[in-house]
Amino acid sequence: HTCCRFRQLNAVSAGIKEVRELLEEARHALETDGQRTILFIDELHRFNRAQQDVLLPDVEEGHIILIGATTQNPF
C-alpha cells in the first residue's frame, strides 16, 4: 500500500558498513525511481552511538522511514 521499498536489519548483527550501504541504496532508489525505503531495525536498542549517528541524517531528511523494534525490561 505504501509503494515503498522494504529493507530490514537486525541491530545485533549489523555493522556500520552494512548500515551505510543500505542508506546509500535507499538514497539512490529515491533519486532514480522516486521510491522511498522503509527500514525496519529489529533490536534497535542494541545500536551503539556511532550506528545511531549514521542513521540520523537520512531519517531527518526523509530519505528513509525508520521503524524500530525493541524490548523493555519490566524490572
N, C-alpha and C positions, 0 to 999 in steps of 0.2 A: 503494500500500500504506500510505502514511503518513496519508492523508486530510488532508494539509496543502496549503495553497496554495503555489505555487512562483513566486518572482519572481527575476529576475536583473538584475545591473548590471555594467557594465564600469567599473572604477575609473579608467581613463584619461579617460573622458568624463563621468562622473557628478560632479555638484557637491553641495554640502551641501544645497541646496534640494531636489534630487531625492531624496537620502537621507532627509531629514526627511519628505517627502511619502509615501515608501514605508513608513517606520516608522509614521506616523500611520494609514495604510491597514491595516497589519498589526495595530496595536492595536485598531482599530475592528472588524476581522474577528474577532479573538479575543473581544472583548466581546459582539458581537452574535450571532455564529454558533458561538463556541467553537472556531473553526478557527485553528490556528497557521500561521505562514508560514515556509517555508524560503527563506532569502535566499542566493543564490549570487552571489558577487562575483568576477569574473574580474580578474586582475592586481591582487590585493588589496595587494600591496606598494607600489602607486602611491598609495594613500590617504595624505594628509598627517595631521598630528596632529589638526587640527580635525575632519576627517571621521571619524577613528577615535573621537574623543570623543563624536560624535553617536551612533554605534552602540552604545557601551559600555553605557549604562543598559538598553537594550532586550534586549541579549544577556544581561546579568546577571540581569534579571528574568524571562527566559524568554519574552518576547513574540515573539521570532524565534529560529529555528535558523539559525546562520550557517555557511556553507560557503565557504571562500575558496580560490581557485586562484592560485598564484604560480609564479614561475620562480626558479631559483637559478643563479648564475654559477659554473660549475665551476672557474674560475680563482681 
